[in-house]
Amino acid sequence: MPESLPTDSVGIVTPQTLHFDTPINLACNRTLDQYDLVYETYGTLNADASNAVLICHALSGHHHAAGYHSADDRKPGWWDSCIGPGKPIDTDRFFVVSVNNLGGCHGSTGPASINPATGKPYGPDFPVITVRDWTQSQALLADRLGIQCWSAVVGGSLGGMQALQWSLDYPDRIRHSVVIASTPRLSAQNIAFNEVARQAITSDQEFYGGHYYEHNTLPRRGLMLARMVGHITYLSDASMGEKFGRELRDQAYKFGYDAEFQVESYLRYQGERFSETFDANTYLLMTRALDYFDPAYEHDNDLAKAFMKASCEFLVLSFSTDWRFIPARSEELVNAMIAARRKVSYAEIDAPWGHDAFLIPTPRYTDVFHAYMDRVAREVGA
Amino acid sequence: MRTDLKIIEQWINSGSHVLDLGCGDGTLLDYLQREKQATGFGLEINQDHITTCMGRGVSVIEQNLDTQGLGNFEDHTFDTVLMTQALQAVRRPDMVLDEMLRVGREGIVTFPNFAYWKLRWYLIRRGRMPESETLPYKWYNTPNIHLCTFKDFEALCYRKGFQILNRTVVDGEHQDHWLSRLWPNMLGQIAIYRITRKGG
């Protein structure tokens, strides 16, 4: 944390946990009898509970979206650039809820949690969770928090898919859906990258079919590889070029296979760090949730038909150099919304950072986001 | 509100579904939404305008008419498709008009009249490409690459089989003036046309 708190920070925040003991039915036809959801809130819920905003996280995200957990924290939450006083999601006006999704590994019930039926971690027996399961659990969380209708559900990437799913599953509980750097469904190439990541994990000898907890080990190498592959897809050729180029760690080639280029050592470092802090089974689960997301599928593969169900307004944003979910995928969403006569605004933000651009505040991104959310706030009297 | 926008407003029925090509800062759509319960979208490429639209609750899509066209809109989606002061700046005005009347039942178009007497006089006197308050550019940097006269536009409508439902001319300040009504092609600066496909 900086010496003193920036004035546009939500400050020190404390995660909270809610226990749910009513069984939840999942898309895979299984149920979870009980589970915990960990979440953070920023700002104050107004008297008529109309100013609530739900933040949905992406693959490796979690509930800690803004502020610091303690004065010793090196970095703030993952979306601190967009959440705080005076920021696009202005905590002086909105009551922001950010939840760790079911199946996650940051406090909400997931594969690493103890299965009450066996007294052991769920491991690979944890049900495969879908985006729809998440919106269902988020709706149950909203019930407990006294929020009948979100002024906006906001998310980037996999988080954007949740914002979309909300508009379809709970049309009367969401006023605005903000879908950033997302897609209506994964392409074959997207699924292929996920499969490489999963293969890296499951073929690690330390994976033990997902039961590594009982062997007191972690599939570090597999998860590291998965993260390295994933990380490449989050960046752009140009941004990697600018950051690393062909820079070497030492002066000359060593004619060996150690990490000689800066980009190699960067990826290895990121992968290693990730493999120590993220659960491999959760990574498998999250990538599968991405693969399965396909709202058009249930509507004769007609996305416009799916959006007929929605009644909220949409903001869709894409980034020019995002090659994971290219702007054309966002435009598919927009065109389906137009065909369904939904209200939608769309902008393609020129930014060099690839898919990760949704986490990086650039002037135009911030301006557009700010303008839209300002209008949402005015609409709900916040 | 500008006179030309007031005129356009009168030609739009309550509750219409409207597409505004080059919607600018969304002034007209905002007005139509509030006063006429209209729905619809604006297309725009100017970043600041897009931000302003979003801030005022006008649905705006970042889309370039020249490179992307209107292919993403299905036939007969809109009651009215608007295009104010942009026809002369697109690559193929004839194709844009076709597209407007494909996705919409009616089109409303405004554009500057290149046969306006001051422009004619400028060309005769100086022998150089006219410049004016409405056309303040040099020939080499002007965005207005397809200037036409009222007569040109009407000839195109005739050839395309478009029916002109209404026609009004205003001056550079967008004011209605009896003189410009008297002899539009000579005295009118800006034209406002409401068109539809014959039999459509």
Interface residues (C-beta under 8 A of the other chain):
Chain A: E313 L315 E331 V334 N335 I338 A339 R341 K343 V344 S345 Y346 A347 E348 R364 D367 V368 A371 Y372 D374 R375 E379
Chain B: H17 T39 F41 Q47 I50 T51 T52 C53 M54 G55 R56 G57 V58 S59 V60 I61 E62 Q63 N72 F73 E74 T77
